[in-house]
Amino acid sequence: GSLCENNDKFAIQRQLPKVADGDLLVIHDTGAHGQAMGFNYNGKLRPKELLLRQDGSVELIRRAETVADYFSTLNFEETILII
C-alpha cells in the first residue's frame, strides 16, 4: 500500500497475470485501511468506497475523507496554535 508498512502483502509466491498501463486490477477481500478496520494511521485519509453491483455498475457508497475531515474533531484555541 501507500503506507510505510512492511506487512502489506497481497500475494506471496503466487502467479499473477501480466498487466499493462490502463488495466484494472481488483484484489478481493481486502480493506484493512478502509472504513471497516481503518483509522488514520500515519495521517492516511480513508479512501472512497465503491460498490460493484451484479449488473456491472459501480456506485459510490462512501466519499473519500478530506484533510478537513481529519482535523474536524480538534478544538484548539487560537492562542495555542503556532504556525
Secondary structure, DSSP 8 states (H G I E B T S, - for coil): --SS-TT--S-SS-------TT------S--TTSTTT---GGG-----EEEE-TTS-EEEEE----HHHHHTT----TTT---
